[in-house]
Amino acid sequence: MHFEREDWSDGLPTPKNFRLVAERREATFDDIQVFDLSAFKGLEADTIILVIGGHLPMRPEETYVGFSRARFALAVVECGANLDLPAELIDTAMASENI
């Protein structure tokens, strides 16, 4: 439907490129710092992209650390994990969508 026309992308802004940098390196404005959960304990950020799943299972404490570090926005990317989230965490997330 929308993508059948050749000009479907006309007027869309050009995507911005970012660079992923390790947690200990100096980051610039266009960089996204990547942290292991253990290295991010006690820290906060305006926006968190939490990747769950993969080759190592997450302990409940790590889930809490990952979910509680974002000041304004949290995006969870699931990579095949079978993660049982606490009901109160799900309720809080659902309630914040209604704000």
Beta strands, then each sheet from edge to edge (+ up, - down):
strand 1: 19-22
strand 2: 31-34
strand 3: 45-53
strand 4: 70-79
sheet 1: 1+ 2+
sheet 2: 3+ 4+
end
